[in-house]
Amino acid sequence: MSANDQVQHQLDAVIIGAGFSGMYQMHCLRDRLGLSVLGLEMAEGVGGTWYWNRYPGARCDSESHSYSYYFSEELLKTWTWSERYPGYAEILRYLNFVADRYDLKRSFKFKTKVVSAHYDEAANCWEVCTDDGTRYRTRFLISAVGNLSSANIPTIPGLEQFKGKWYHTGQWPHEGVDFSGLRVGVVGTGSTGIQAIPVIAEQAKTLTVFQRTANYSIPAHNGPLDDAFKAYCKERPEEIRAIMHATPNGHPFYISETLALSRSEEERRTIYEKAWEKGGLRFRASFKDLLSSEAANQTAAEFIKQKIRKTVKDPRKAQLLSDIDHPFAAKRPPIDTNYFETYNLDHVDLVNIREDPITSIVNTGIQTKNALFELDAIVFATGFDAMTRPVLNLNLKGRHGQKLEDAWHAGPLNYLGLQVPGFPNFFMVTGPGSPGVLVNMPVAIEQHVEWISDCIAHMRAKDLHHVEAQAQASAQWMQEVNQAAAATLLPKAKHSWYLGANIPGKPRVFMPYAGGMAHYRKRCETITANGYEGFLMA
Ligand code: NAP
């Protein structure tokens, strides 16, 4: 037994992760409920996704005034965002500011990885083991590990032979990377690649983009916020909050009530042009049915494809970039700064790896079926094993020693994205089965954290010690999750991480709840009002 291999004292709650979710969960349980709580975090500091994703151009696609905690008027009045969309560095400053304001860091143990946790049925508690050999016993275990925190590094033969340096955007070196004078290859054209490519192109000697699936992107029109807007945010936060709580995706703007095909082609074009000028995710709100009607969606898709063809001068590149195989916004729609314009630079090339696939990586670069691309650096903007992997990596064992991996062999069985049957007193913040990743994350996070905190407060008030999702309620919820997705065009993107389709061998299940945040919130409230319907409490 090592010095550390010892059981620490009994805690009320252990929270895993110190991002947006874990920090607020800590504040609620420690400061509002007065529980003994420990936070465990792999990174050296707070920040979660923003701690790791420091790649060039990393920026949020939620508007900064909505990408904030709304639980405290004081916070809203004290913090001022500088730009329409916050960059990673500003978000990290914000999260550190919140952590310091509430003195949260003292309750987190950083540089500490949870390697496993099992439920001790006799004692009705979880035993959590960390990589330094310490074991913690806790009544409640809360995963606040994020949905996009497990990097997907493709297994391409020969990577270890590459003589240059390679990076995954989700594990970016904190000291930054200087690409000046280098021949750089970027693999992946999702939200991340689309943000990174224009910035890397500014430095690199040559940039070769390896595209498997062409993607839509809307100009972000990022820029500094003016004083009038900053004052509005401080003076009328209730108004902004009310909109965010009323809309399906938690953003601070309404979705139009108009059906796309109810307007003439010319009227539609004017609406899309205006939305294009506004930029960002607001474009998606142009019509009510863009995500439910293929015909409506095609009007938006065609508008964007025309913009791409008009922007990109080289006809070959323009064709490759606008040959998009899925409905608009069926994948999370990227927003960009000069993405398509970047392909007009002479030193930026585009390779269609669907037609000419990557076969290996050799010491000098990337080998496709037909050509060798000599490179000094490779950037994998290849996304994440999303939603389930970060939770599975905790190596949880629930009742009767059941492994979460086994409970989820056919997909992430859960109730409301909050709990898994057979795993009592274990909660997930914005887990699979909840709307989180489809909405403005802080809105979803606050709702979940408050629900979990209220549930624990209720249990304490009633002297209850055990809460667990019922199997039947979970099975029914999975049906609702499927039905909600089927009512949209979201499952039509074949390679999307929403479906787990980006990871070989992963069950193809639409994971997030697509019924909308406002509806989901009401659903949770009703379930609570009905005595925590679908949960077993004892
Ligand atoms: P992603 O959307 O999953 O995109 C990954 C890209 O890598 C895709 O183009 C994919 O091609 C390609 N790829 C994956 N594996 C590959 C392989 N083996 N060979 C070649 N290409 C491969 O990942 P992401 O861009 O990191 O974005 C993930 C999510 O993070 C977003 O959807 C969004 O929710 C969030 N995000 C948000 C922001 C923001 O707020 N602005 C920025 C970045 C990320 P296929 O499409 O063919 O699979």
Residues whose N, C-alpha, C, O or C-beta is under 5 A from the ligand:
A	BS01	NAP	R59 C60 D61 S62 L148 P154 V187 G188 T189 G190 S191 T192 G193 R212 T213 R332 A381 T382 G383 F384 H495 W497 N502
